[in-house]
Amino acid sequence: MSYRSALSASFPGGSLPKISHFQSHFGDNSSDAGTPIERCRRPTIAWPSTAATSAAAAAATDAQSTDAAVVIAEDTEEQLQQLSQPLLLPASPIKDAGVQQHSWGSALRAELGMVLQLALPTVVTSAAQQVIIITSQMFSGHIGTDELAAVALSNTWWNFCWYIILGVSTALDTLGSQAVGAGDKPALVVWTITSCFVLSLVTIPMSVSLWYGGEIARWFFGQGPAVAALVSSYSRWMIPGLWPMTMAALLQKHLQVQGLVGPPAITSGISMLINVAANWAGASLLGLPGVAAAATATRVLLLLSMVLAVALVEASSSSSSSSLARWWRQPGAWGAVCSTVKAGFSWKVTWTFLALGIPGGLMLGLECASFEVTTAFAGYLGPAAVAAHAGVFSLTSLCYIALPFALATAATIRVGNLMGAGKASAAATSSRVVVALGTAFMAVCGGAIYCTRYKLGQLFTAGDPAVLSAVAAIAPLGAAYQVGDGILGTSQGVLRGLGRQGQLMLLNVACFWCVGVPAGWWLTFRAGWGLQGLWLGMASGCFLAAATSLVLMLLVDWGREQQAVEAAQQQVQGAQERAGWWLTFRAGWGLQGLWLGMASGCFLAAATSLVLMLLVDWGRAQQAVEAAQARVRLQEGREGGGEEEEGFPASQLV
């Protein structure tokens, strides 16, 4: 189901209110100052000058000369044309300069500028979470080796929970960016409400799993009672920061999909600086509990600062004629609020969100889980091995967060905006720019890790020779791993912008769980290569997933994808989301079968399934789903009905 069809079903009558319904109540917004996104962010309060229109019509009737009558008639026609303009202007915060260039080289440079305009501020935003993790490990490592291992394991499990949450939130990246690209700002508001509701529920089981962090460390990571007790204490201290961090991330995405990347970057940068100071004070005064409290306090502070940032952005976009104080006095304002909230909680809207959110959560969660399993393997090699493994993995993750993750987020937003605006060729150019830039950056980072491999261990220990030597041994493999991770992250960011979370979920399961994890286990314990074998297995799965994702991106039929987006917006069918819904439930059963197959050693069947998946003609499958679901969706649209609520429609609450 498309975002427009889902939203239509949530309103009385089964369709979104039409702009013409409000033109008798609201004035034209075309003369407002500010960017298009600022004009469609706030409600228009100025009333149309009906007196002027009537006077102009009367003057045209009573004119004494033909010239005067013509002038007045032209003025009247111009006013009527202004009143007929859409109340919500298309939201285009990022200009498509690359599309308007005649030279391919000029278009490439322009698109690079557009991508960096989105990505660079997002670097600070995405780095905030990783900086909190790596800072806590640095300060805990100077308390003791057991404390470092405990924090590393706690952060490992936190990462697993967080990546599931982050994966579910990718539905907002896809649906929100397409809504903004199509100029449908009210849909973005509803999707944000839906994401807050869904992800608040997701944080509940994640918090429960953190509460049992000690048991997980003992039975899953193979740690002794001393380290498990430290993990239990640290994990429980982090629970109060999970929900605030989730809500802060959603507010950041709400602004980012509109191209407003500055406020999230500023708030995240301030939070990172405060986190360093809080860790120093907490470690000095309270030891390990102080480090955990510093991380939680930073996450709560990030949410408060994001709420303030959103409020300031909205306040700065208000003018004297459309201030919130005056808006609240308008008749039916609270009815409009209730309509918007009701739309966000409607069943069909929620299912449309989950159609992308569930495979998105499994996509990132299973990828992250494969790395957590490798940490469990390292745990059986001793505290020094798990400390070295977690330290190098934190550095590689920080390099990924430093730019490629931001580029992947920018690619999802940019591709979604351009596809929603009907500019498929520009989306294709943007995808290639993002992958090239991310790969080049990670190659530089890999070279830096290799050149400093004998010094890296000093970041995580006061001088433990076992940790130092282990870090130096696996750093070259970590450097090579960086290149594959850059290709993987950016290419999958492009595919997420096209709504292919379900396809990527299956790809990650096949590459990481059928290749990377088994290879790492065999090389570590059977071949006797230790940590080096573990990292070699991780790198093999990563490079396979990266190569496959890159091929899938290069084989995208952008024209056909554009037709699918347009059909979803115009025909009220939601074929793309419906296909994702079926894929989610099919994969849900297939995942259980996959785990049973892994237990019985059925690797050949998994490899065959991967080949069959890569040979699927997704465009033809899309057309088949559209034809199969058209009658059902049209019938549901005819059956939808109900009385219209009083007050302002929800589409005016922006």
C-alpha positions as CSV (number, residue, x, y, z in Angstrom):
1,M,0.0,0.0,0.0
2,S,1.4,3.4,-0.9
3,Y,1.7,6.1,1.7
4,R,-1.1,8.1,0.0
5,S,-3.5,5.2,0.0
6,A,-2.8,4.3,3.6
7,L,-3.3,7.9,4.7
8,S,-6.5,8.1,2.6
9,A,-7.9,5.1,4.3
10,S,-7.3,6.6,7.7
11,F,-9.5,9.7,7.0
12,P,-13.3,9.8,7.0
13,G,-14.6,8.9,3.5
14,G,-11.5,7.0,2.6
15,S,-9.6,9.9,0.9
16,L,-7.5,12.8,1.9
17,P,-9.3,16.2,2.0
18,K,-8.9,18.1,-1.2
19,I,-7.2,21.5,-1.3
20,S,-10.2,23.1,-2.8
21,H,-12.2,22.3,0.3
22,F,-10.0,24.8,2.2
23,Q,-9.7,27.6,-0.3
24,S,-12.8,29.3,1.1
25,H,-11.1,29.4,4.5
26,F,-7.4,30.0,3.8
27,G,-5.5,32.5,1.8
28,D,-2.8,32.0,-0.8
29,N,0.6,31.2,0.6
30,S,2.6,32.1,-2.5
31,S,3.6,35.5,-1.2
32,D,5.0,34.3,2.1
33,A,8.7,34.7,2.6
34,G,10.9,31.8,3.1
35,T,11.8,28.6,1.3
36,P,9.1,26.2,-0.1
37,I,9.6,23.8,2.8
38,E,9.1,26.7,5.3
39,R,6.0,27.8,3.5
40,C,4.4,24.3,3.7
41,R,5.6,23.8,7.3
42,R,3.1,26.3,8.8
43,P,-0.6,26.7,8.3
44,T,-1.8,29.7,6.3
45,I,-3.9,31.9,8.5
46,A,-4.3,35.0,6.2
47,W,-8.0,35.2,5.0
48,P,-8.7,35.8,1.3
49,S,-9.7,39.3,0.4
50,T,-13.2,38.6,-0.7
51,A,-14.1,42.3,-0.4
52,A,-11.4,43.2,-2.9
53,T,-12.6,40.5,-5.3
54,S,-16.2,41.7,-5.0
55,A,-15.1,45.3,-5.5
56,A,-13.1,44.3,-8.6
57,A,-16.1,42.5,-10.0
58,A,-18.4,45.4,-9.4
59,A,-15.9,47.8,-10.9
60,A,-15.6,45.6,-14.0
61,T,-19.4,45.7,-14.4
62,D,-19.7,49.5,-13.9
63,A,-16.7,50.5,-15.9
64,Q,-17.1,53.4,-18.3
65,S,-14.3,52.5,-20.6
66,T,-13.3,49.3,-22.2
67,D,-9.7,49.7,-21.2
68,A,-10.5,50.0,-17.5
69,A,-12.8,47.0,-17.7
70,V,-10.1,44.9,-19.2
71,V,-7.5,45.9,-16.6
72,I,-10.0,45.1,-13.8
73,A,-11.0,41.8,-15.3
74,E,-7.3,40.8,-15.6
75,D,-6.8,41.7,-11.9
76,T,-9.8,39.6,-10.9
77,E,-8.6,36.7,-13.0
78,E,-5.1,36.9,-11.4
79,Q,-6.7,36.9,-7.9
80,L,-8.7,33.8,-8.8
81,Q,-5.7,32.1,-10.2
82,Q,-3.8,32.8,-6.9
83,L,-6.7,31.3,-4.9
84,S,-6.6,28.2,-7.1
85,Q,-2.9,27.5,-6.3
86,P,-2.2,24.5,-4.0
87,L,-2.1,25.4,-0.4
88,L,0.8,23.1,0.3
89,L,3.7,23.9,-2.0
90,P,6.1,21.1,-3.0
91,A,8.8,20.6,-0.4
92,S,12.2,20.8,-2.2
93,P,14.8,21.8,0.3
94,I,17.6,20.2,-1.7
95,K,17.7,21.7,-5.2
96,D,18.2,19.4,-8.2
97,A,21.0,21.4,-9.7
98,G,22.5,18.2,-11.1
99,V,19.4,17.5,-13.2
100,Q,19.5,20.9,-14.9
101,Q,23.1,20.7,-16.1
102,H,23.7,19.9,-19.8
103,S,27.2,18.5,-19.3
104,W,27.6,15.1,-17.6
105,G,30.6,16.3,-15.7
106,S,28.8,19.3,-14.5
107,A,25.9,17.2,-13.4
108,L,28.2,14.9,-11.5
109,R,29.8,17.8,-9.7
110,A,26.5,19.3,-8.9
111,E,25.1,16.0,-7.6
112,L,28.2,15.6,-5.5
113,G,27.6,19.0,-3.9
114,M,23.9,18.0,-3.2
115,V,24.9,14.7,-1.6
116,L,27.6,16.3,0.6
117,Q,25.2,19.0,1.6
118,L,23.0,16.3,3.1
119,A,25.8,14.0,4.3
120,L,28.3,16.2,6.0
121,P,26.0,17.5,8.8
122,T,24.6,14.0,9.1
123,V,28.2,12.7,9.9
124,V,28.0,14.5,13.3
125,T,24.5,13.2,13.9
126,S,25.3,9.6,13.1
127,A,28.7,9.7,15.0
128,A,27.0,10.7,18.3
129,Q,25.9,7.2,19.1
130,Q,29.2,5.6,18.2
131,V,31.2,8.2,20.1
132,I,29.2,7.4,23.2
133,I,30.2,3.8,22.9
134,I,33.9,4.2,22.1
135,T,34.3,6.9,24.7
136,S,32.9,4.6,27.4
137,Q,35.2,1.8,26.3
138,M,38.2,4.1,26.5
139,F,37.5,5.3,30.0
140,S,36.6,1.8,31.3
141,G,39.7,0.3,29.8
142,H,41.8,2.5,32.1
143,I,39.9,1.2,35.1
144,G,40.8,-2.5,34.4
145,T,40.8,-5.3,31.8
146,D,37.7,-6.9,33.2
147,E,35.9,-3.6,33.2
148,L,36.9,-3.0,29.5
149,A,35.6,-6.5,28.6
150,A,32.3,-5.9,30.4
151,V,31.7,-2.6,28.8
152,A,32.6,-4.0,25.4
153,L,30.2,-6.9,25.8
154,S,27.4,-4.6,27.1
155,N,27.9,-2.2,24.2
156,T,27.9,-5.2,21.8
157,W,24.4,-6.2,23.0
158,W,23.3,-2.6,23.0
159,N,24.4,-2.3,19.4
160,F,22.3,-5.3,18.5
161,C,19.2,-3.8,20.1
162,W,19.9,-0.4,18.6
163,Y,20.4,-1.7,15.1
164,I,17.0,-3.5,15.2
165,I,15.4,-0.2,16.2
166,L,17.4,1.7,13.6
167,G,16.4,-0.8,10.9
168,V,12.7,-0.4,11.7
169,S,13.1,3.4,11.5
170,T,14.4,3.1,7.9
171,A,10.7,2.9,6.9
172,L,10.5,6.6,7.9
173,D,13.5,7.3,5.7
174,T,11.8,5.8,2.7
175,L,8.2,6.9,3.2
176,G,9.1,10.3,4.6
177,S,11.5,11.2,1.9
178,Q,9.1,10.1,-0.9
179,A,6.4,12.2,0.8
180,V,8.6,15.3,0.9
181,G,9.7,14.7,-2.7
182,A,6.0,14.6,-3.8
183,G,5.2,17.8,-1.8
184,D,3.0,15.9,0.7
185,K,4.1,17.4,4.0
186,P,1.0,16.2,5.9
187,A,2.0,12.6,5.1
188,L,5.4,13.2,6.7
189,V,3.7,14.3,9.9
190,V,1.6,11.2,10.0
191,W,4.5,8.9,9.3
192,T,6.5,10.5,12.1
193,I,3.6,9.9,14.5
194,T,3.3,6.3,13.4
195,S,7.1,5.7,13.8
196,C,7.0,7.1,17.3
197,F,4.2,4.6,18.2
198,V,5.8,1.6,16.6
199,L,9.3,2.2,17.9
200,S,8.1,2.9,21.4
201,L,6.7,-0.7,21.4
202,V,10.0,-2.0,19.9
203,T,12.0,-0.6,22.8
204,I,10.1,-2.7,25.4
205,P,11.6,-6.1,24.5
206,M,14.9,-4.5,23.8
207,S,14.9,-3.1,27.4
208,V,14.0,-6.5,28.8
209,S,17.0,-8.0,27.0
210,L,19.3,-5.4,28.4
211,W,18.0,-6.2,31.9
212,Y,19.3,-9.8,31.4
213,G,22.7,-8.6,30.1
214,G,24.6,-10.6,32.7
215,E,22.9,-13.9,31.8
216,I,23.5,-13.1,28.1
217,A,27.2,-12.5,28.9
218,R,27.6,-15.7,30.8
219,W,25.7,-18.1,28.5
220,F,26.0,-16.5,25.1
221,F,29.4,-14.8,25.3
222,G,31.0,-17.5,27.6
223,Q,32.2,-15.1,30.3
224,G,32.9,-16.0,34.0
225,P,30.9,-14.8,37.0
226,A,33.0,-11.7,37.6
227,V,32.7,-10.3,34.1
228,A,29.1,-11.3,33.9
229,A,28.3,-9.3,37.1
230,L,29.9,-6.2,35.6
231,V,28.0,-6.6,32.4
232,S,24.7,-7.0,34.3
233,S,25.3,-3.8,36.2
234,Y,26.4,-1.8,33.2
235,S,23.6,-3.0,31.0
236,R,20.9,-2.1,33.5
237,W,22.3,1.4,33.8
238,M,21.8,1.9,30.1
239,I,18.1,1.0,30.0
240,P,16.8,4.5,30.9
241,G,18.6,5.9,27.9
242,L,17.2,3.5,25.2
243,W,13.8,5.2,24.7
244,P,15.1,8.8,24.7
245,M,17.8,7.8,22.2
246,T,15.1,6.3,20.0
247,M,12.9,9.3,20.1
248,A,15.8,11.6,19.4
249,A,16.7,9.6,16.3
250,L,13.2,9.9,15.0
251,L,13.2,13.7,15.5
252,Q,16.5,13.8,13.6
253,K,15.1,11.8,10.7
254,H,12.0,14.0,10.6
255,L,14.2,17.0,10.0
256,Q,16.7,15.2,7.8
257,V,14.2,14.0,5.2
258,Q,13.2,17.6,4.7
259,G,16.8,18.6,4.1
260,L,17.1,20.3,7.5
261,V,20.3,18.6,8.6
262,G,21.9,21.5,10.5
263,P,19.9,21.3,13.8
264,P,20.4,17.6,14.4
265,A,24.2,18.1,13.7
266,I,24.5,20.9,16.2
267,T,22.6,19.1,19.0
268,S,24.6,15.9,18.4
269,G,27.9,17.7,18.4
270,I,27.1,19.4,21.8
271,S,26.0,16.0,23.2
272,M,29.3,14.4,22.2
273,L,31.3,17.1,23.9
274,I,29.3,16.8,27.1
275,N,29.6,13.0,26.9
276,V,33.4,13.1,27.1
277,A,33.3,15.4,30.1
278,A,30.7,13.3,31.8
279,N,32.7,10.1,31.2
280,W,35.8,11.6,32.7
281,A,33.9,12.8,35.8
282,G,31.9,9.5,36.1
283,A,35.0,7.3,35.8
284,S,36.9,9.4,38.3
285,L,34.2,9.6,40.9
286,L,32.1,6.4,40.6
287,G,34.1,4.0,38.5
288,L,32.2,1.7,36.1
289,P,28.7,2.8,37.2
290,G,29.7,6.4,36.5
291,V,30.7,5.5,33.0
292,A,27.3,3.9,32.4
293,A,25.4,6.8,34.0
294,A,27.3,9.3,31.7
295,A,26.2,7.4,28.6
296,T,22.5,7.4,29.8
297,A,22.6,11.0,30.7
298,T,24.0,11.9,27.3
299,R,21.2,10.1,25.5
300,V,18.5,11.8,27.7
301,L,20.2,15.2,27.0
302,L,20.2,14.5,23.3
303,L,16.4,13.9,23.3
304,L,15.8,17.2,25.2
305,S,18.0,19.1,22.8
306,M,16.3,17.6,19.8
307,V,12.8,18.6,21.2
308,L,14.2,22.1,21.6
309,A,15.7,22.2,18.1
310,V,12.4,21.1,16.5
311,A,10.5,23.8,18.5
312,L,13.0,26.4,17.4
313,V,12.8,25.4,13.8
314,E,9.0,25.6,13.8
315,A,9.0,28.9,15.7
316,S,11.5,30.4,13.2
317,S,9.2,29.5,10.3
318,S,6.2,31.3,11.8
319,S,5.3,34.9,10.8
320,S,3.0,37.4,12.4
321,S,0.2,36.3,10.1
322,S,0.6,32.6,10.9
323,S,1.8,32.3,14.5
324,L,0.8,29.3,16.6
325,A,-0.8,31.7,19.2
326,R,-3.2,32.9,16.5
327,W,-3.7,29.5,15.0
328,W,-4.9,27.9,18.3
329,R,-7.8,30.4,18.3
330,Q,-9.1,29.2,15.0
331,P,-12.4,27.2,15.1
332,G,-11.8,23.4,15.0
333,A,-8.1,23.5,15.5
334,W,-8.2,20.8,18.1
335,G,-10.3,18.6,15.9
336,A,-7.6,18.9,13.3
337,V,-5.0,17.7,15.9
338,C,-7.1,14.7,16.7
339,S,-7.6,13.9,13.0
340,T,-3.8,13.9,12.5
341,V,-3.1,11.7,15.5
342,K,-5.9,9.3,14.5
343,A,-4.4,9.0,11.0
344,G,-1.0,8.1,12.5
345,F,-2.4,5.4,14.7
346,S,-4.7,3.9,12.0
347,W,-4.3,0.2,11.2
348,K,-3.7,0.6,7.5
349,V,-1.1,3.3,8.0
350,T,0.7,1.2,10.7
351,W,0.7,-1.9,8.4
352,T,2.2,0.2,5.6
353,F,4.9,1.4,7.9
354,L,5.6,-2.2,9.2
355,A,5.8,-3.5,5.6
356,L,9.1,-1.7,5.4
357,G,10.0,-1.5,9.1
358,I,9.9,-5.2,9.9
359,P,12.3,-6.3,7.1
360,G,14.4,-3.2,7.8
361,G,14.8,-4.2,11.4
362,L,15.6,-7.7,10.4
363,M,18.0,-6.5,7.8
364,L,20.2,-4.4,10.1
365,G,19.5,-6.6,13.1
366,L,20.7,-9.8,11.5
367,E,23.7,-8.1,10.0
368,C,24.6,-6.8,13.4
369,A,23.9,-10.1,15.1
370,S,26.4,-11.8,12.8
371,F,29.0,-9.5,14.3
372,E,27.8,-10.1,17.8
373,V,28.2,-13.8,17.3
374,T,31.8,-13.2,16.3
375,T,32.2,-11.3,19.6
376,A,30.8,-14.4,21.3
377,F,33.4,-16.5,19.5
378,A,36.1,-14.1,20.6
379,G,34.8,-14.4,24.2
380,Y,35.8,-18.1,24.2
381,L,39.4,-17.0,23.4
382,G,39.8,-15.0,26.7
383,P,39.2,-11.5,28.0
384,A,42.2,-10.1,26.1
385,A,40.9,-11.4,22.8
386,V,37.4,-10.1,23.3
387,A,38.8,-6.7,24.4
388,A,41.0,-6.5,21.3
389,H,38.2,-7.7,19.0
390,A,35.7,-5.2,20.4
391,G,38.2,-2.4,20.3
392,V,39.1,-2.9,16.6
393,F,35.5,-3.4,15.7
394,S,34.6,-0.1,17.5
395,L,37.2,1.7,15.4
396,T,36.0,0.2,12.1
397,S,32.4,1.1,13.1
398,L,33.5,4.6,13.9
399,C,35.1,5.0,10.5
400,Y,31.9,3.7,8.9
401,I,29.8,6.1,10.9
402,A,32.2,9.0,10.1
403,L,31.0,9.2,6.5
404,P,29.7,6.1,4.7
405,F,26.7,5.7,7.1
406,A,25.9,9.4,6.6
407,L,26.2,8.9,2.9
408,A,23.9,5.9,3.0
409,T,21.4,8.0,5.0
410,A,21.8,10.8,2.5
411,A,21.3,8.4,-0.4
412,T,18.1,7.0,1.1
413,I,16.7,10.6,1.5
414,R,18.1,11.8,-1.8
415,V,16.9,8.9,-3.9
416,G,13.5,9.0,-2.2
417,N,13.1,12.7,-2.8
418,L,14.1,12.4,-6.4
419,M,11.9,9.4,-7.1
420,G,9.0,11.1,-5.4
421,A,9.6,14.2,-7.6
422,G,9.7,12.1,-10.8
423,K,13.5,12.5,-11.5
424,A,14.7,8.9,-11.9
425,S,17.8,9.9,-14.0
426,A,19.0,12.2,-11.2
427,A,18.5,9.4,-8.7
428,A,20.7,7.1,-10.8
429,T,23.5,9.7,-10.9
430,S,23.2,10.3,-7.1
431,S,23.5,6.5,-6.4
432,R,26.8,6.3,-8.3
433,V,28.2,9.4,-6.6
434,V,27.4,8.1,-3.2
435,V,29.0,4.6,-3.7
436,A,32.2,6.1,-5.2
437,L,32.6,8.6,-2.4
438,G,31.9,6.1,0.4
439,T,34.4,3.5,-1.0
440,A,37.2,6.1,-1.5
441,F,36.8,7.3,2.1
442,M,36.8,3.9,3.6
443,A,39.9,3.0,1.6
444,V,41.7,6.0,3.2
445,C,40.5,4.9,6.6
446,G,41.7,1.4,6.0
447,G,45.2,2.7,5.1
448,A,45.3,4.7,8.3
449,I,44.4,1.7,10.4
450,Y,47.1,-0.4,8.8
451,C,49.8,2.2,9.2
452,T,49.0,2.7,12.9
453,R,48.3,-0.9,13.8
454,Y,51.0,-1.1,16.5
455,K,49.7,2.0,18.3
456,L,45.9,1.4,18.2
457,G,45.8,-0.9,21.2
458,Q,47.0,2.0,23.5
459,L,43.5,3.6,23.0
460,F,41.9,0.7,24.9
461,T,44.4,-0.4,27.6
462,A,46.9,1.1,29.9
463,G,49.6,-1.3,28.6
464,D,48.3,-4.9,28.6
465,P,50.7,-6.6,26.2
466,A,48.2,-9.3,25.3
467,V,45.6,-6.7,24.1
468,L,48.3,-4.7,22.3
469,S,49.6,-7.7,20.3
470,A,46.1,-9.0,19.5
471,V,45.0,-5.6,18.1
472,A,48.2,-5.4,16.0
473,A,47.5,-8.8,14.6
474,I,43.9,-8.2,13.4
475,A,44.3,-4.6,12.3
476,P,45.4,-5.4,8.7
477,L,42.3,-7.5,8.2
478,G,40.2,-4.7,9.7
479,A,41.7,-2.3,7.2
480,A,40.7,-4.5,4.3
481,Y,37.3,-5.0,5.8
482,Q,36.8,-1.2,5.6
483,V,36.6,-1.2,1.8
484,G,33.9,-3.8,1.6
485,D,31.9,-2.1,4.4
486,G,32.0,1.2,2.4
487,I,30.6,-0.4,-0.7
488,L,28.0,-2.4,1.3
489,G,26.6,0.5,3.3
490,T,26.3,3.0,0.5
491,S,24.8,0.7,-2.1
492,Q,22.3,-0.6,0.4
493,G,21.4,2.9,1.3
494,V,20.5,3.5,-2.3
495,L,18.3,0.4,-2.4
496,R,16.6,1.4,0.8
497,G,15.5,4.6,-0.9
498,L,13.7,2.4,-3.4
499,G,11.9,0.5,-0.7
500,R,13.9,-2.8,-1.0
501,Q,14.4,-3.5,2.7
502,G,12.9,-7.0,2.3
503,Q,15.3,-7.9,-0.5
504,L,18.3,-6.6,1.5
505,M,17.2,-8.6,4.5
506,L,17.4,-11.9,2.6
507,L,20.7,-10.8,1.1
508,N,22.3,-10.1,4.5
509,V,21.0,-13.4,5.9
510,A,22.6,-15.3,3.0
511,C,25.9,-13.5,3.0
512,F,26.6,-13.0,6.7
513,W,24.9,-16.1,8.2
514,C,25.6,-18.6,5.4
515,V,29.1,-17.5,4.6
516,G,30.6,-15.0,7.1
517,V,29.7,-16.6,10.4
518,P,30.4,-20.3,9.4
519,A,33.7,-19.3,7.8
520,G,34.7,-17.3,10.9
521,W,33.9,-20.2,13.2
522,W,35.8,-22.8,11.2
523,L,38.9,-20.6,10.7
524,T,38.9,-19.7,14.4
525,F,38.4,-23.0,16.1
526,R,39.0,-25.7,13.5
527,A,41.9,-24.2,11.5
528,G,43.3,-22.6,14.7
529,W,43.8,-19.1,13.3
530,G,42.3,-17.4,16.4
531,L,41.2,-13.8,16.0
532,Q,42.7,-13.5,12.6
533,G,40.5,-16.3,11.3
534,L,37.5,-14.7,12.9
535,W,38.1,-11.4,11.1
536,L,38.9,-13.2,7.8
537,G,35.5,-14.9,8.0
538,M,33.8,-11.6,8.7
539,A,35.5,-9.9,5.8
540,S,34.5,-12.7,3.4
541,G,30.8,-12.3,4.2
542,C,31.1,-8.5,4.0
543,F,32.7,-8.5,0.6
544,L,30.1,-11.0,-0.8
545,A,27.3,-8.8,0.5
546,A,29.0,-5.7,-0.9
547,A,29.5,-7.1,-4.3
548,T,25.9,-8.4,-4.6
549,S,24.4,-5.1,-3.4
550,L,26.5,-3.2,-5.9
551,V,25.4,-5.5,-8.7
552,L,21.8,-5.1,-7.7
553,M,22.1,-1.3,-7.6
554,L,23.8,-1.2,-11.0
555,L,21.0,-3.4,-12.5
556,V,18.2,-1.2,-11.3
557,D,15.8,-0.2,-14.0
558,W,15.2,3.4,-13.0
559,G,12.5,4.1,-15.5
560,R,10.5,1.1,-14.3
561,E,11.1,2.1,-10.6
562,Q,9.8,5.6,-11.5
563,Q,6.7,4.1,-13.0
564,A,6.1,2.0,-9.9
565,V,6.4,5.1,-7.7
566,E,4.0,7.1,-9.9
567,A,1.5,4.2,-9.9
568,A,1.6,4.0,-6.2
569,Q,1.0,7.7,-5.8
570,Q,-1.8,8.0,-8.4
571,Q,-3.8,4.8,-8.4
572,V,-4.2,4.3,-4.7
573,Q,-3.0,0.7,-4.8
574,G,0.2,0.6,-2.8
575,A,1.6,-2.3,-4.9
576,Q,5.2,-1.8,-3.7
577,E,4.3,-1.8,-0.1
578,R,2.0,-4.8,-0.6
579,A,4.8,-6.7,-2.2
580,G,7.0,-5.8,0.8
581,W,4.2,-7.1,3.1
582,W,4.1,-10.5,1.4
583,L,7.9,-10.7,1.4
584,T,8.0,-9.9,5.1
585,F,5.7,-12.8,6.1
586,R,7.3,-15.2,3.6
587,A,10.7,-14.3,5.0
588,G,9.4,-14.7,8.6
589,W,8.7,-18.4,7.9
590,G,11.8,-18.7,5.8
591,L,14.0,-17.4,8.6
592,Q,13.0,-20.3,10.9
593,G,13.7,-22.7,8.1
594,L,17.0,-21.0,7.4
595,W,18.1,-21.5,11.0
596,L,17.1,-25.2,10.9
597,G,19.0,-25.5,7.6
598,M,22.1,-24.0,9.1
599,A,21.9,-26.4,12.0
600,S,21.8,-29.4,9.6
601,G,24.6,-28.0,7.4
602,C,22.4,-27.2,4.4
603,F,24.7,-24.6,2.9
604,L,24.2,-25.7,-0.7
605,A,20.4,-25.0,-0.5
606,A,21.1,-21.5,0.9
607,A,23.6,-20.7,-1.9
608,T,21.1,-21.9,-4.5
609,S,18.4,-19.8,-3.0
610,L,20.7,-16.7,-3.2
611,V,21.3,-17.3,-6.9
612,L,17.6,-17.7,-7.6
613,M,16.9,-14.5,-5.7
614,L,19.4,-12.5,-7.7
615,L,17.9,-13.8,-11.0
616,V,14.4,-12.5,-10.1
617,D,13.0,-9.9,-12.5
618,W,11.7,-7.5,-9.8
619,G,10.0,-5.2,-12.3
620,R,7.9,-8.1,-13.7
621,A,7.1,-9.3,-10.2
622,Q,6.0,-5.8,-9.3
623,Q,3.6,-5.7,-12.2
624,A,2.2,-9.1,-11.3
625,V,1.6,-7.9,-7.7
626,E,-0.1,-4.7,-9.0
627,A,-2.5,-6.7,-11.2
628,A,-3.3,-9.2,-8.5
629,Q,-4.1,-6.6,-5.8
630,A,-5.8,-3.9,-7.9
631,R,-9.3,-5.2,-7.4
632,V,-8.8,-5.8,-3.7
633,R,-7.5,-2.3,-3.1
634,L,-10.3,-0.6,-5.2
635,Q,-13.0,-2.6,-3.3
636,E,-11.6,-1.5,0.0
637,G,-11.6,2.1,-1.2
638,R,-15.3,1.8,-2.1
639,E,-16.2,0.3,1.2
640,G,-14.4,3.0,3.3
641,G,-16.6,5.7,4.5
642,G,-17.8,7.6,7.6
643,E,-18.8,11.1,8.6
644,E,-16.3,13.9,8.2
645,E,-15.0,15.2,11.5
646,E,-15.5,18.8,12.3
647,G,-12.7,21.3,12.4
648,F,-9.6,21.6,10.3
649,P,-8.5,18.6,8.3
650,A,-5.2,17.0,9.3
651,S,-3.6,18.1,6.1
652,Q,-3.5,21.6,7.4
653,L,-1.6,20.8,10.6
654,V,1.8,21.6,9.2
